[in-house]
Amino acid sequence: MLIIFGVGHKSYNNRSFSNAGYCFHCHNSSRWILSKVTTWFSLFFIPVVPIKTEFGEMCPICKQGKKLSRFEYESKVNQTE
């Protein structure tokens, strides 16, 4: 009997943030991107159980940014709606 399982399938949810932010890395002002990355446990190459979720915001030009807590992410998502 052969069972194939693994970890590492990731799903991405990116959305544009309505407020412009200044990037100290590339020195541009633009609408930053809010991102949510979920890592899944997979069985037979099908994502089954979410293992880890990370939240962040990044500059759309240079892709530099910072991690956010779930609370910070959800409050910024609510501001965009």
C-alpha positions as CSV (number, residue, x, y, z in Angstrom):
1,M,0.0,0.0,0.0
2,L,1.4,3.3,-1.1
3,I,0.3,6.6,0.5
4,I,1.7,9.8,-0.8
5,F,1.6,12.9,1.5
6,G,3.5,16.1,1.8
7,V,3.7,19.6,3.1
8,G,4.4,22.7,1.1
9,H,1.5,23.4,-1.1
10,K,0.8,27.1,-0.7
11,S,-2.1,29.3,-1.6
12,Y,-1.8,33.0,-2.0
13,N,-4.4,35.7,-1.5
14,N,-3.1,39.2,-2.5
15,R,-5.1,42.4,-2.6
16,S,-4.3,46.0,-3.2
17,F,-4.4,48.3,-0.2
18,S,-6.2,51.6,-0.7
19,N,-3.8,53.8,1.1
20,A,-0.5,54.7,-0.5
21,G,2.6,53.7,1.5
22,Y,6.2,54.9,1.3
23,C,8.9,52.2,0.7
24,F,12.1,52.9,2.5
25,H,13.9,50.3,0.3
26,C,13.1,51.7,-3.2
27,H,11.9,55.2,-2.1
28,N,8.6,55.0,-4.0
29,S,5.1,55.9,-2.9
30,S,2.4,53.5,-4.2
31,R,-0.5,51.4,-3.2
32,W,1.0,48.5,-1.1
33,I,-0.2,44.9,-1.4
34,L,-1.7,42.9,1.5
35,S,-0.8,39.2,1.2
36,K,-2.0,36.1,3.0
37,V,0.0,32.9,2.4
38,T,-1.4,29.6,3.7
39,T,0.8,26.4,3.8
40,W,-1.2,23.1,3.5
41,F,-0.7,19.5,4.3
42,S,-1.5,17.5,1.2
43,L,-2.6,13.9,0.7
44,F,-2.3,12.5,-2.9
45,F,-1.4,16.0,-4.0
46,I,-4.7,17.4,-2.8
47,P,-4.4,20.2,-0.1
48,V,-6.3,18.9,2.9
49,V,-5.4,20.7,6.2
50,P,-4.0,24.2,6.6
51,I,-0.8,24.1,8.7
52,K,0.4,27.7,8.8
53,T,-0.9,31.1,7.7
54,E,1.3,34.2,7.3
55,F,0.2,37.8,6.7
56,G,2.2,40.7,5.3
57,E,2.3,43.8,3.3
58,M,4.7,44.6,0.5
59,C,5.8,47.2,-1.9
60,P,4.5,46.3,-5.4
61,I,7.7,47.7,-7.1
62,C,10.5,46.1,-5.1
63,K,8.5,43.4,-3.3
64,Q,10.0,44.3,0.1
65,G,7.7,44.5,3.1
66,K,7.0,43.3,6.6
67,K,5.0,40.6,8.3
68,L,1.7,41.5,10.0
69,S,-0.3,39.9,12.7
70,R,-3.8,38.5,11.9
71,F,-5.4,41.5,13.7
72,E,-3.4,44.0,11.7
73,Y,-4.1,42.2,8.4
74,E,-7.9,42.0,9.1
75,S,-8.1,45.7,10.1
76,K,-6.3,46.7,6.9
77,V,-8.6,44.5,4.8
78,N,-11.7,46.1,6.5
79,Q,-10.3,49.5,5.6
80,T,-10.2,48.6,1.9
81,E,-13.8,47.4,1.8
